[in-house]
């Protein structure tokens, strides 16, 4: 049996995570692999219900602590109900966001990175992807892409100010620098096909 793998795609708003997840899924299926494409928050019925609560409403709907707990709860259900069963049957799982998004978005203010990792140890037993890709774009280009995609309809987290999203991007870059065995930065500029090729080069050692 081919080894199952769990791959997460991370990055700020507008960097092309969803596009690249679909592209990788198509490549892997063409090679005869079973692929599960999923997302966070969400990816299981319970987690999708929490997603709606997290992404709708006023910006101050949840405190920082409540928001982090909701993300951890959604992730626990996602891992238990979707990710682990898929891996156990030999599928490759591709997720649009996972733990590192919580670290970047929720672990840089009132809560620390260690707080988010503690919640993850409690909720998901510290489960991590085999490889995490952080898609990187210059700030202006990422903002332009996000605006073209969402217009004025950003969710309550994506709609936060530029300073917040700048700190998020800096956090992602830090993860890539200190956790190089798992986390790989990827230049997300240029044509989508070129970005997909960069991702595949960084997956050669894991592919069957």
C-alpha positions as CSV (number, residue, x, y, z in Angstrom):
1,X,0.0,0.0,0.0
2,X,1.2,3.5,-0.8
3,X,2.0,5.6,2.3
4,X,-0.7,8.0,3.2
5,X,0.4,11.6,3.8
6,X,-1.2,14.7,5.2
7,X,-0.2,18.0,3.5
8,X,-1.4,21.5,4.6
9,X,-1.3,24.7,2.6
10,X,-0.9,27.9,4.7
11,X,-0.5,31.6,4.1
12,X,-2.3,34.9,4.4
13,X,-5.4,36.0,2.5
14,X,-5.2,35.9,-1.3
15,X,-2.1,33.8,-1.8
16,X,-3.8,31.0,-3.7
17,X,-4.1,28.2,-1.2
18,X,-7.4,26.9,-2.6
19,X,-6.3,27.1,-6.2
20,X,-3.1,25.1,-5.4
21,X,-4.9,22.6,-3.3
22,X,-7.2,21.7,-6.2
23,X,-4.2,21.6,-8.6
24,X,-2.3,19.2,-6.4
25,X,-5.4,17.1,-5.9
26,X,-5.8,16.8,-9.7
27,X,-2.1,15.8,-10.2
28,X,-2.3,13.1,-7.5
29,X,-5.5,11.6,-8.8
30,X,-4.0,11.4,-12.2
31,X,-1.3,9.2,-10.6
32,X,-4.0,6.9,-9.3
33,X,-3.9,8.2,-5.7
34,X,-6.9,8.6,-3.5
35,X,-7.1,12.3,-2.4
36,X,-9.2,14.0,0.2
37,X,-9.4,17.8,-0.1
38,X,-10.5,19.6,3.0
39,X,-10.3,22.9,4.8
40,X,-10.1,24.7,8.1
41,X,-12.0,25.8,9.9
42,X,-14.3,23.0,8.7
43,X,-13.8,19.7,7.0
44,X,-16.3,17.7,9.1
45,X,-20.0,18.3,9.9
46,X,-19.2,19.5,13.5
47,X,-16.3,21.6,12.3
48,X,-18.3,23.2,9.6
49,X,-20.9,24.2,12.2
50,X,-18.2,25.9,14.2
51,X,-16.8,27.5,11.0
52,X,-20.1,29.4,10.5
53,X,-19.9,30.7,14.1
54,X,-16.3,31.8,13.7
55,X,-16.4,33.5,10.3
56,X,-19.8,35.4,10.6
57,X,-20.9,38.3,12.7
58,X,-19.2,41.3,14.1
59,X,-15.4,41.5,14.4
60,X,-15.7,41.5,18.2
61,X,-18.2,38.6,18.3
62,X,-15.7,36.4,20.1
63,X,-12.9,37.2,22.6
64,X,-9.4,36.0,21.6
65,X,-9.6,33.1,24.1
66,X,-13.1,32.0,22.9
67,X,-12.0,32.2,19.3
68,X,-8.9,30.1,19.9
69,X,-11.0,27.5,21.8
70,X,-13.5,27.3,19.0
71,X,-10.7,26.8,16.4
72,X,-9.2,24.0,18.5
73,X,-12.6,22.3,18.9
74,X,-13.2,22.5,15.2
75,X,-9.8,21.0,14.5
76,X,-10.3,18.2,17.0
77,X,-13.4,17.1,15.2
78,X,-11.8,17.5,11.8
79,X,-8.9,15.3,12.7
80,X,-11.0,12.7,14.4
81,X,-13.8,12.5,11.8
82,X,-12.0,13.3,8.5
83,X,-8.3,13.3,8.5
84,X,-7.3,10.2,10.5
85,X,-9.9,7.9,8.8
86,X,-8.6,9.0,5.4
87,X,-5.0,8.4,6.3
88,X,-5.8,5.0,7.8
89,X,-7.3,3.8,4.5
90,X,-4.2,5.1,2.6
91,X,-5.5,8.4,1.2
92,X,-3.5,11.6,0.8
93,X,-5.1,14.5,2.7
94,X,-4.7,18.0,1.5
95,X,-6.0,20.8,3.8
96,X,-6.5,24.4,3.1
97,X,-5.2,25.7,6.5
98,X,-4.4,23.7,9.7
99,X,-2.7,24.4,13.0
100,X,-0.2,27.0,11.7
101,X,-3.1,29.3,10.8
102,X,-4.3,29.2,14.4
103,X,-0.7,30.0,15.5
104,X,-0.4,32.9,13.1
105,X,-3.9,34.4,13.5
106,X,-4.6,33.7,17.2
107,X,-1.2,33.2,18.8
108,X,0.3,36.7,18.4
109,X,-1.6,38.9,20.9
110,X,-3.4,38.0,24.1
111,X,-2.5,34.4,23.5
112,X,1.0,33.1,22.8
113,X,2.2,30.4,20.3
114,X,2.6,28.1,23.3
115,X,-1.0,28.6,24.3
116,X,-2.2,27.6,20.8
117,X,0.1,24.5,20.8
118,X,-1.2,23.5,24.2
119,X,-4.8,23.7,23.0
120,X,-3.7,21.6,20.0
121,X,-2.1,19.0,22.3
122,X,-5.4,18.8,24.3
123,X,-7.8,18.8,21.3
124,X,-5.8,16.8,18.7
125,X,-3.1,15.1,20.6
126,X,-0.5,17.3,18.9
127,X,-1.2,15.8,15.4
128,X,0.8,17.5,12.7
129,X,1.0,17.4,8.8
130,X,3.8,15.5,7.1
131,X,4.5,18.7,5.3
132,X,3.3,22.2,5.5
133,X,3.6,24.7,2.6
134,X,3.4,28.4,3.3
135,X,2.5,30.3,0.2
136,X,4.3,33.7,0.2
137,X,3.4,36.9,-1.7
138,X,4.4,40.5,-1.4
139,X,1.8,42.3,0.8
140,X,0.4,44.5,-1.9
141,X,-0.1,41.6,-4.3
142,X,-1.8,39.5,-1.7
143,X,-4.2,42.3,-0.8
144,X,-5.0,42.9,-4.4
145,X,-5.8,39.2,-5.0
146,X,-7.9,39.0,-1.8
147,X,-9.9,42.0,-2.8
148,X,-10.4,40.7,-6.4
149,X,-11.7,37.4,-4.9
150,X,-13.8,38.8,-2.0
151,X,-14.7,42.4,-3.0
152,X,-16.1,43.9,0.2
153,X,-17.4,40.5,1.4
154,X,-14.5,39.4,3.5
155,X,-15.3,37.3,6.6
156,X,-14.8,38.6,10.1
157,X,-11.2,37.5,10.3
158,X,-10.1,38.1,6.7
159,X,-11.6,41.6,6.9
160,X,-9.2,42.8,9.7
161,X,-6.8,45.6,9.0
162,X,-3.5,45.6,7.1
163,X,-1.4,45.7,10.2
164,X,-3.0,42.5,11.5
165,X,-2.4,40.7,8.2
166,X,1.2,41.9,8.1
167,X,1.8,40.3,11.5
168,X,0.2,37.1,10.3
169,X,2.6,37.0,7.3
170,X,5.5,37.6,9.6
171,X,4.4,34.8,11.9
172,X,4.2,32.4,8.9
173,X,7.7,33.4,7.8
174,X,9.0,32.7,11.3
175,X,7.5,29.2,11.4
176,X,9.2,28.4,8.1
177,X,12.5,29.6,9.5
178,X,12.4,27.6,12.7
179,X,10.6,24.5,11.6
180,X,12.3,23.8,8.3
181,X,11.9,20.0,8.5
182,X,8.1,20.3,8.2
183,X,7.4,23.8,7.0
184,X,8.5,25.0,3.5
185,X,8.0,28.5,2.2
186,X,6.8,28.7,-1.5
187,X,6.9,31.6,-3.8
188,X,3.3,32.0,-4.8
189,X,3.9,34.7,-7.5
190,X,3.4,34.2,-11.2
191,X,1.2,31.7,-13.1
192,X,-0.7,29.1,-11.0
193,X,0.9,26.3,-13.0
194,X,4.4,27.5,-12.0
195,X,3.4,27.6,-8.3
196,X,2.1,24.0,-8.6
197,X,5.4,22.9,-10.1
198,X,7.3,24.5,-7.2
199,X,5.1,22.6,-4.7
200,X,5.6,19.3,-6.5
201,X,9.4,19.8,-6.4
202,X,9.1,20.1,-2.7
203,X,7.1,17.0,-2.4
204,X,9.3,14.7,-4.5
205,X,10.7,12.9,-1.4
206,X,7.2,12.0,-0.2
207,X,5.6,11.0,-3.4
208,X,5.3,7.2,-4.2
